[in-house]
Amino acid sequence: MQKNWKTSDKMATVGPHVSIITLNMNGLNSPIKRHRVAGWIKEQDPTICCPQKTPLSPKDKHRLKVKGWKTILQANNEQNKAGVAILISDKVDFKAKQIKKDKEGQNIMIKGTLHQDDITLINIYAPNTGAPKFVQKLLTELKGDINNNTIIVGDLNTPLTPMDRSSRQKINKEIIELNEKLDQMDLIDIYRTLHPKTAGYTFFSSTHGTFSRINHMLGNKASINKFKRVEIISSIFSDHNAMKLEIKYKNKAGKRPKM
């Protein structure tokens, strides 16, 4: 009996597994592609999936449907050119408190609780031109919503460091200013923080013949110990690679008293 209590006590201290995947889907108009995407999401089995470039109208929301992910939140514009979404697995205890959607389909924010812990998720799809300024302006607008529990993901269309480009090209003034803004808001590039010397890429430009990491996951400095692992995952249905973040949460269930 004592052995069972010790095992139960140990299990009570283990936090729930939470993983977030972000990927530029590069369109979902083809039924075959939607089928592949759904299969890929099931295979990766994330807690939360944050796709970009999902140009679907609200009436086409069902096209994003994946078995096991009933909660689907999306933001799209009338021209169906951009589009972002957040899918949350049925396996987790998530309760939404607040949702903010961009009318242009460039970003979506959701505040809520995940396993009784507060969490704020922001999914961004930055335009191809003027991306650093766009992201900086958006962060300024959302400053009041960003806190220690915020995770920002998406296609920022911006390499944040020279290591994020295969050409090792120096970053320009706009990117320097964006990095300064991230630092002011205590936000870190989770991949670069956990892989300071690894040149991982998420996008290949056939025009320039270069690789870059323009897809990012940002978090608060105070939450660095929560970020267990972050990796780049290849995909066969997009010209972007995905990023996957694993987070560890402390289990709030009380421990059994020791006998």
C-alpha positions as a printed Julia matrix, in Angstrom:
259×3 Matrix{Float64}:
   0.0    0.0     0.0
   2.85   2.38    0.89
   4.42   1.63   -2.5
   1.16   2.49   -4.3
   0.87   5.78   -2.39
   4.45   6.69   -3.35
   3.72   5.95   -7.01
   0.5    7.99   -6.87
   2.33  10.83   -5.13
   4.94  10.87   -7.87
   2.27  10.92  -10.59
   0.51  13.85   -8.9
   3.61  16.01   -9.37
   3.86  15.33  -13.11
   2.3   18.15  -15.14
   0.1   17.64  -18.22
   1.71  17.48  -21.68
   0.97  20.52  -23.83
   2.29  21.07  -27.35
   1.69  23.85  -29.87
   2.26  23.59  -33.62
   2.39  26.51  -36.04
   2.57  26.3   -39.84
   1.88  28.41  -42.91
  -0.52  26.11  -44.77
  -0.19  28.04  -48.05
  -3.88  27.69  -48.83
  -6.55  25.08  -48.13
  -8.74  25.29  -51.22
  -7.94  21.79  -52.48
  -9.96  18.95  -50.86
  -6.94  16.65  -51.24
  -4.73  19.12  -49.42
  -7.26  19.56  -46.61
  -7.33  15.77  -46.22
  -3.51  15.68  -46.03
  -3.46  18.54  -43.51
  -6.03  16.81  -41.3
  -4.01  13.58  -41.4
  -0.8   15.44  -40.61
  -2.36  17.2   -37.6
  -3.63  13.87  -36.27
  -0.17  12.35  -36.73
   1.59  15.2   -34.9
  -1.13  15.13  -32.23
  -0.6   18.64  -30.81
  -2.64  20.2   -28.04
  -3.05  23.38  -30.08
  -2.58  23.96  -33.81
  -2.07  27.5   -35.16
  -2.12  27.58  -38.99
  -1.64  30.67  -41.16
  -2.7   31.44  -44.72
  -6.02  29.66  -44.34
  -8.12  31.77  -46.73
 -11.56  30.49  -45.81
 -14.76  32.44  -45.29
 -16.71  31.96  -42.02
 -19.22  29.74  -43.85
 -16.32  27.47  -44.9
 -15.19  26.94  -41.32
 -16.08  23.25  -41.6
 -13.25  22.81  -44.12
 -10.78  23.19  -41.25
 -12.49  20.49  -39.26
 -10.22  17.79  -37.87
 -11.55  14.87  -35.85
 -10.65  15.45  -32.2
 -10.36  19.24  -32.53
 -13.85  20.69  -32.1
 -12.73  24.16  -30.99
 -11.86  26.06  -34.18
 -11.38  29.84  -34.07
 -10.45  31.72  -37.22
 -10.02  35.21  -38.67
 -10.35  35.84  -42.41
 -10.84  38.83  -44.68
 -13.5   39.23  -47.35
 -11.03  38.66  -50.2
  -9.93  35.34  -48.65
  -6.26  36.28  -49.15
  -4.89  35.88  -45.63
  -6.44  33.92  -42.78
  -5.29  32.55  -39.43
  -6.83  30.02  -37.08
  -6.44  28.31  -33.71
  -7.52  24.68  -33.26
  -7.64  23.23  -29.74
  -7.68  19.5   -29.05
 -10.61  17.9   -27.24
  -8.08  16.11  -25.01
  -7.28  19.24  -22.98
  -9.25  21.25  -20.48
  -9.42  24.64  -22.21
 -11.85  27.43  -21.35
 -11.94  30.57  -23.51
 -12.44  33.94  -21.82
 -11.75  36.46  -24.57
 -11.27  36.36  -28.35
  -9.97  39.13  -30.62
 -10.09  38.71  -34.4
  -8.51  40.91  -37.04
 -10.88  41.82  -39.87
  -8.06  41.49  -42.4
  -7.31  37.94  -41.28
  -3.76  38.83  -40.21
  -3.99  37.84  -36.54
  -6.17  36.27  -33.89
  -5.83  36.31  -30.11
  -7.5   34.07  -27.55
  -7.31  34.35  -23.77
  -8.37  31.51  -21.52
  -7.29  28.79  -19.13
  -5.44  25.63  -20.09
  -5.37  23.0   -17.35
  -6.44  25.78  -14.93
  -3.43  27.95  -15.9
  -3.98  31.29  -17.66
  -2.8   31.4   -21.26
  -2.9   33.97  -24.05
  -2.34  32.74  -27.61
  -1.66  35.07  -30.53
  -1.38  33.76  -34.09
   0.08  36.17  -36.67
   0.4   36.17  -40.45
   2.53  39.17  -41.43
   2.44  40.59  -44.99
   5.33  39.94  -47.39
   6.27  43.63  -47.47
   6.91  45.73  -44.39
   6.65  42.72  -42.08
   8.94  43.97  -39.24
   7.02  47.24  -38.93
   3.7   45.39  -39.12
   4.68  43.04  -36.28
   6.08  45.89  -34.18
   2.88  47.91  -34.6
   0.72  44.9   -33.75
   2.71  44.14  -30.59
   2.3   47.77  -29.52
  -1.47  47.54  -30.03
  -1.69  44.28  -28.07
   0.71  45.37  -25.34
  -2.05  45.43  -22.71
  -2.97  41.81  -23.49
   0.58  40.43  -23.46
   1.82  39.03  -20.14
   3.94  36.23  -18.64
   1.5   33.59  -19.96
   1.49  34.81  -23.56
   2.74  32.72  -26.47
   2.96  34.36  -29.9
   3.31  32.17  -32.98
   3.07  32.6   -36.69
   4.61  33.5   -40.01
   6.27  36.83  -39.21
   7.97  36.91  -42.66
  11.05  38.15  -40.82
  14.36  36.47  -39.91
  15.23  37.94  -36.5
  19.0   37.22  -36.55
  21.72  36.72  -39.22
  21.78  33.04  -38.2
  18.18  32.78  -39.42
  19.39  33.21  -43.02
  21.58  30.78  -44.95
  23.24  33.8   -46.58
  24.14  35.15  -43.09
  23.02  38.56  -44.38
  23.01  41.28  -41.74
  19.62  42.31  -40.37
  18.35  45.76  -41.35
  17.26  48.69  -39.22
  13.58  47.61  -39.15
  14.46  44.19  -37.77
  16.8   45.75  -35.21
  13.92  47.97  -34.04
  11.6   44.94  -33.88
  14.13  43.08  -31.72
  14.39  46.11  -29.45
  10.59  46.07  -29.13
  10.62  42.37  -28.24
  13.26  43.03  -25.59
  11.25  45.93  -24.13
   8.24  43.63  -23.79
  10.34  40.82  -22.24
   9.61  38.58  -25.23
  12.11  36.0   -26.47
  12.52  33.94  -29.62
  12.02  30.51  -28.03
  13.82  28.57  -30.77
  16.9   30.81  -30.74
  16.94  30.78  -26.92
  16.89  26.98  -26.73
  19.09  26.53  -29.84
  21.56  29.44  -29.72
  23.98  27.88  -32.22
  21.61  25.91  -34.48
  20.75  27.35  -37.88
  17.29  25.89  -38.41
  15.19  27.07  -41.36
  11.46  27.07  -42.09
  11.32  28.5   -45.62
  13.17  28.14  -48.92
  13.04  31.0   -51.42
  13.32  29.57  -54.93
  13.71  33.13  -56.26
  16.82  33.87  -54.19
  17.96  30.3   -53.61
  18.23  30.88  -49.86
  16.86  29.3   -46.69
  15.5   31.33  -43.78
  13.57  31.02  -40.53
  10.68  33.44  -40.83
   8.2   31.4   -38.78
   8.57  32.01  -35.07
   7.37  31.19  -31.56
   7.76  33.94  -28.98
   7.29  33.73  -25.22
   7.95  35.68  -22.05
  11.39  35.58  -20.43
   9.79  34.71  -17.1
   8.34  31.51  -18.59
  11.6   30.14  -20.02
  11.55  27.17  -17.62
   8.14  26.1   -19.0
   9.49  25.64  -22.51
  10.63  22.04  -22.62
  11.5   21.64  -26.29
  11.04  23.39  -29.64
  11.75  21.84  -33.02
  11.29  22.4   -36.74
   9.16  19.78  -38.52
   9.07  19.26  -42.28
   5.78  19.22  -44.18
   5.04  17.9   -47.65
   2.02  20.08  -48.43
   3.48  23.56  -47.89
   6.56  25.57  -48.89
   7.07  26.23  -45.16
   8.2   23.92  -42.39
   6.25  23.75  -39.14
   7.45  24.53  -35.63
   6.44  22.55  -32.56
   6.75  23.7   -28.95
   6.35  21.47  -25.92
   5.38  23.13  -22.65
   5.39  21.66  -19.18
   2.78  22.76  -16.66
   2.87  21.97  -12.99
  -0.01  19.75  -11.88
  -2.15  21.69   -9.43
  -3.63  18.56   -7.92
  -2.69  18.2    -4.28
  -0.22  15.56   -3.2
  -1.26  12.66   -1.03
  -0.14  12.98    2.58
   2.91  10.89    3.42
   2.3    8.15    5.94
